[in-house]
Structures are given as structure tokens and as C-alpha cells.
Amino acid sequence: MRRNTESLPVPMSADTSSRSARPARSLRQRRRQGGFTLIEIMVVIVILGVLAALVVPKIMSRPDEARIVAARQDISSIMQALKLYRLDNGRYPTTEQGLAALVTRPTTEPIPNNWKGGGYLEKLPRDPWGHPYQYLNPGVRGEIDVFSFGADGQAGGSANDADIGNWE
């Protein structure tokens, strides 16, 4: 009587237990699948170079853009404090009193009657490039001007060096 051995497990011998059940590959097949060719590596390097050339300039300009945004936000905060000053005192501080009038009570004429104790700002911010913000009353571009000279700290300029003000 013959038994059906197809479903019975076949014991492995000691010398084949570490090998897989796949047939051994020829030496030529192993060499072919062993690594990348020089062409493949060069293609990857070229692709990475192109990506770096496209991405790095965009990343490098981000700090400059962030400084410009920070300056605009500071100017907006200063403008809000100046509007509160005007509501309390009926006028903006003079150019001579400057933005310091938002932190300490002015001692020069016109002395504000209803100056808010504690001030309108905790302290005067400096622009992101470390320069003080500028203030003009009357302004050249509006009733009052609050602005930063930009990265170069001088009037005019373009790109990073452009003036940033409440007129924008």
C-alpha cells in the first residue's frame, strides 16, 4: 500500500538547514545583482545636484523674507500703540518726542494730559537688523510715518535694503 507523502513535512539535513529552498545562483547572476553600476550612481548624483540647485536658493532667502515680515508686524504694533496714544491725548507725539513717547511720558511740549501710566509699549522694538524704527510727524507718505530703513540702515534701496513702512 502506497502512502500519500505530498502533505508530510520533509526533514532537512544538517547541511541544508541554513540555506533557503531556492536553487543556488550562478556566480554571474550574483555579480550582476551585487550593486549599482557607475552610470546609475552618476544619474542619482546629477538628480541630487539639480534638486539642490533648485531648492537651496529658496531656503537661503527665507531668513531675509522672515525679517521683512517681522518688521511689518513690529510697525503694525507700533501703529496700534500710536493710535491709542492719539485717542488718549488728541494728537500723535511730535517727531522730536518720537516713539519714546510710547514708553515714557514726554517731557517736551506738547506734554500729553492723559498719558497712560505704564506706557503704550513695554519697550521700543528694534528692527530685525538691529536698527531703531524711524518716526515722522507729519509724515512724508501719510499723516505719520513709521518705518525701518531695511537691512542697510539707510534711506532708499531695493530688495533687502528697501525701506519698510506703514504706507505698505
Phi, psi and omega in degrees: 000132184261134180264150177276111185260004183294327184266355180277142177291146180257122180292144180264146178280164184298324184281343180254359183293331181273346180268154176279170182283353180287151177290151181295141179275153177285161181300322180295319179294320180294320179295319182295326183261007186285336183188191181267151176278164179299322179298315180297317180295318179296320178298317179297317180297319178296317179298315178297321178297317179296316179298316179298319180296330180276323188272318186302314179300325179292320180290321183292332181276351182299317180300322179295317178297321180295322179294320179295317178296318179297319178297317179297321179292319177300315181298321177298318178295318178296319179298319178297317178295320178295322178294320176296319177303313180295321178299319181285325191243357176082355179202163173280159173298153177287167177299322180295319177292324174065192180289344177299336178296344178277345183252316179234149182296128179297145178249359177255159180292145351282125179284126183289136181280325186247035181300132184287123176302133182093348176085177181259341173226146177296314175206160179281125177285156171257154180293166185300347178261004176091006181263153176289150174288149182260151182219133176228132174221110003285154181277163177277325184252356180192189179303316172223154177238130171237126186203165173244145177281359179086194187298324184277349179072015181234153181298146179081200179103174179222165181055238181295331184273357182292148176290142179238123184217180181287356178277350182276000000 
